Amino acid sequence: MVEKKNGLVILDRDGTLIKHVPYLVEESLVELIPKVGPSLRKLSELGFELAIASNQSVIGLNLASESAVEKINNKVSKLLETFGVFISYICICPHIASDNCNCRKPSPGMGLEIFEALGYGPQNSIMVGDNVTDLEFARNLGIPSIQFNENGQYSLMATRICSNWDEVLASVIELLPQSK
């Protein structure tokens, strides 16, 4: 039997874990956001499980292959592993908005897939992302959301707004308390 974690933190990738690069196709451009590694390590130590849900329209636009996006995701994972952080599940949507799929955020498909794969539900999950689509995704899943935004553009849709990863860490702990 797998030990149940305290909760699930679903993370956006671009602009949340790594610096935003429009239509990222080169793994050499992957750079972690400051303090993301130590903050996620602390969440892991507290028993939170981590997953990534990321729209990757670069595939649907034929700017990158699924293999290229997988290499970028692997680089993100390897960079986080240097901090002792392990991502349990990575889910991507390869579609463009006009495809009207159920997996592209803000649709809930990726979140439902992550819930199914890891055994969580809305009562013990939270979303951290930088875009309004991440916040709408959280709302569509029925989970709280933390908007990570270093640029001062905030949405009232967010449960909490954070401008750095120290604030994200504190907010996750407050909004998704550990099991006793």
N, C-alpha and C positions, 0 to 999 in steps of 0.2 A: 504494500500500500504506500502510495506517495504521500509524503507529509504535506498537509494543507498549509499554504502560506497565509499571511495575515490579510492580504488584499492584492489587487491587481492594479498596476499603474500602466495605462496605455499611453504610449508616447508617439507624438508626431516626430518625423525625422528632420526634414529640412526647416531650418529656422528655429528649431527647438533643441535638438541634440547637436546638430552641426550647423555651421554658418550657412546661411541661405545663398545658394548659387543658382540663378535661374537656369532651368533645364540642365541640371547637373548630369554630365555624362563622363567626366574624367575623375577617376578615383584619386588622382594626385591633388585635386582641389578640396578633398574632404578635410575639414578642420573642426574639431569639437568646440562647442560653445564653452567659454570659461566657467569653471567649477562644476560642469555637468558630471564629470567622472566621480569626484569625491561625494557629490550629493547623491548620485545613484548608488554608490557603494554603501552609503549610510542607510538608504532605503532598503537595499538588499539585506544588510545586517539586521535591520529591524523586522525582516520577514516579508517584505513586499516583493511580489513577482513582477517582472518587467516584460512588456511586449511593445512592439512597434506596429503602427498602422500608418501607411504612407501612400498617398496618391502619387503615381509615377506615370504621368501622361507622356513622358519622354518616349515610352514604349509605343503608345498609341499614335504618337506623332511621327514615329519611325526615326527618331533622333538617337535612340539607343535600343539595344536588344535586351531581352530579359536577363541574359547572361551578364551584360555590362552593369545592369542595375544590381544584380546579385553580387557582383564584385564590389560595388560601392557599399552595399549593405554589409558584406563581409569585412570591409575595411573599417566601417563604423563599429562593428562588433569587436574587431581586434583592438581598436583604439580604446574601447570601453573595458575590454578584458585586462588592459594594463593597469586599470584601477581596481581590478577584482570584481568587475560588473559583468554579469552574464544575462543576455537577453533570451528569454524563454521561447519567444515566438515572434516572427516577423511576417507581417501580412502586407502585401502591396496590391494596389489596383492599377492595372496597366492601361486603363481606358482613358479616353478624353471625355469631357463633359457631355458632348452631344451624343455619346453612346447610350446615355440614360441607363447605365447599369445599376445594380443594387449594391455594388461594392465601393464605388467612388464616394469618398466623404463629400458631403454630409450624410449620404445614405448609410444605414447601419450595418451593411453586409460584412465589412472587415471586423467590426467589433463583435458581431454575432459569431463569426468564425473563430475569433480569439477566445471568446467565452466558451465555446464548444470544445476547442482544443485544450484549454487549460483548466476548465471546470469552474469558471466563475460566472457571476451574474451581476446585475446592476447594484445589488445591495453591498457589494464589497469591491467596487471598481471605481476608478477615476481616470480622467483624460487630461493630459498636458499637451497643449499645442499653441501655436502662435497665430493661426488664422481663424477667421470667423467660421470657416467650414469645419474646423476642429471642434469649435464650441457647439455648432449645430449638430455635429456627429454625436457629441456627448449627450446633448439634449434628446436626440433621436434614440439613443441607447438607454436613456433614463438615469444617467450618471452625472456626478458633479464634474465641473471642468475648471482647469487652471489655465488662464491665458498667459503664456510666457511671451513677453514683449519688451525688448530693449529700446524700442523706437518711440514709445509714448502713444501708440495708437491702440486704444482700448475699446472693448465691447462690453456693453452692459449685460450681455448674455452670459458672460463668464461668472462662475461661482466666486472665483478669486482671480486677481490680476497680479502678476509678479514680474519684476524687471530684472531679476537675476536668479541663479539657481539656489542660492542660500534661502531666498524667499519661497521658491518652489518646494524645497525640502521641508521647510516649516509648515507650509500650507498642506502638503500631502499628509503629514503626520497629524495635523489638526483635523482635516476633513475626512480622513480615512483611518481612524484610530486602530491600533493593533488589537488583536484578540487577546484576551487574558487567559 
